Amino acid sequence: MLSMPSNHKSLEEPPAPSDKQTSQVIPKPYDPSRIVTVSLKAHKYWKDRFPMEADLDDTVLKLKKFILASMKVLAGFEMEHVTVDRMVLHSHSTRVELLDHQLLRDCNVSENHEIDLSIKE
């Protein structure tokens, strides 16, 4: 009689997936009312404002990451040594800092909202 080697797995049914494995991130459906154009300016580095689209359901941190990735294209500004931790965003009209954990909608960001960028030394 033939037997399987002890290190060979039998053809048993695989274990049921855990809740962590079955839960998936379901993307939000596209809703154009969530998308606004904001106007970004870093006074110390360039004089023009740059328009960019932002989703009001995104966090400030996600916007910072997008800005960091886009910066070289936007202004040719050297961002090699800049990290998201050093970036500070303020509402231009209120001068209030936009905190990383906040949703843009909770910061009262709206269409054509002006956001100022500064970089901590």
Disulfide bonds with the S-S distance in Angstrom:
none
